[in-house]
Amino acid sequence: MIKRKQQFAIIATATLLLSACSGLSNTQQRVLSGGAIGTGVGVVGTAVTGGCVTCGAVIGGAVGAGAGYLVDQHEKGNLP
């Protein structure tokens, strides 16, 4: 079980990390969100299939960040 000091440290760290994302542009938010979602999907996918979890996280994060950028550009009308 997590002790009270550890809980406080986790909450404080998460709060600081999330507050650093408050001034991002729409493009940056979409790329970051895509990367985070891609990383999660990559980790889960490789954990389920028995592959390299680190490799899945890196590849999933890169693909997700790229997809987030493409979605942003499409919504701005820069892509067909």
Secondary structure, DSSP 8 states (H G I E B T S, - for coil): ---HHHHHHHHHHHHHHHHTTTT--HHHHHHHHHHHHHHHHHHHHHHHHT--HHHHHHHHHHHHHHHHHHHHHHHTTS--
